[in-house]
Amino acid sequence: MKNFSVNTKTPIFNEFVVSSKISVDTVFKKLLEENIIGGLDLARFYPEMNNSFLACLTEKHKKEDIDKLVSVLNTL
């Protein structure tokens, strides 16, 4: 995804930080239009992490859910 990145240098279990070139507000608004909860805006607690959010994917998410998330993010 051209506007997003995930730090893959550290182990990931089910939560991970997504850095965005687009404002988190814009990302979350677009996701909500598709009935997807975007995650936690990290700038609320860590101002230096502007345009980053915490995402969580677990075994409760189907492959189709993840594919839809990626598809929506690719439109931004």
N, C-alpha and C positions, 0 to 999 in steps of 0.2 A: 504494500500500500504506500503510495508516494508521499502522503501527508502524515504518516504515523510510523512510530518505531517502538520496539520493545527491547529492553536490555536483555540480551540472551547470554550475557557473560556470567550471570548468577543463576542458581537453581530456581526453578519455578514449580510451585505445587499447584495451587488453584487461583491464587491472586497474583497479579503482576501490574507493573506500571506501564502505561501507554503514554508516550510523549507525542504531542501533536503540533503541527505547524499552523493549525486552525484553533481558534479559541474554544475552550471546553464548552462554553455556553452554546456556541453554534453546533458543536458536535452533539451535545446532549439534546438540543432542540430537534435536530434531524432524527436522532434515534427514537425519541419519544413519538414523533410522527409515525414511526413504524412499530410502536408498542414495545420498544426495547429500552430498558433502564440502563443508562450509560455507565454508571459507576459512581465513584467518589472523586470530586474535584479536589486534588491535593493542595492546590494553592490556598484553600481555606485554612489549612493547618501548617503548610510549608510554603510561604510566599515565593521562595526561590524555585519552586516547582510549578511555576506558571505554565499553563497549557499542558498539564499532565494530569492523568486520572488513573485511579486504581480500578482495575477490572477484575471480575471474578467469574470463572467458568468452572463448573463442577460436573460430576457424573449425572446430575439432573438435567443438564443441557444436552439436547439431541444434536446430532451433526447438522441437521437442517437449521437449528437455531443459530449455530455458530456460522454456518454458511450465509445466513441472512444478515447477521451482524457484519461480517466481512463485506458482503455485497453493499450494504448501506454505507459503510465507511469508505468504500471505493468510489462512491458518488461524490464525496467531498474533496 
